[in-house]
Amino acid sequence: KARAEGLSGSTTISSSYTGVPLSESHFIVLQDTAAGQSRNLRVTPAYNYSSSLGEIRNFNLIVKSNSPPSVQVTSPGVATVAGTINVMAAASDPDGISPYNDSIASVSFQYASSPYSAWFNIGNGALASGAPASGVWSASWNTLLVPVGSGYKVRAIASDTIGAVVMAESGLFSIVH
């Protein structure tokens, strides 16, 4: 954590500026101490920050490693599915609290059948309940477009606003028409 004064326009925030070696897995939280606001900045080894808020005179600069999100497929949770169903996943990000405000950016869904070598897109999920930092994401899937059979799985792929990606798979289920 560094405290500094006078950031405006375009400033290069780098390892020499923060005193901390920076990598793609880090992000910077810029806290405007006068206004009580914070902004997340994704870090590259030399990051150019351009303030759209005008000059920020007093601020705290926090460099933090990004913690990956977590995701768990919650539906389908049954042995057999038919017709159009909602596939669902609970996703959360441990950095999704102030002042870091990193949260889930997206959850997408795929399906596969044994031997699980090829995964097919179901679609992008929408936040069904909760908040982006911790919520349930859902997508509609018409299983009538998929061959009848057993040994199917659904996979949820969650990414956070900093760029970390995680996956989780459902248990096995069958599709009937």
Secondary structure, 3 states (H helix, E strand, C coil): CEEEEEECCEEEEEHHHHCCCCCCCEEEEEEECCCCEEEEEECCCEEEEECCCCCEEEEEEEEEECCCCEEEEEECCCCEECCEEEEEEEEECCCCCCCCCCCEEEEEEEEEECCCCCCEEEEECEEEEEECCEEEEEEEEEHHHCCCEEEEEEEEEEEECCCCEEEEECCCEEECC
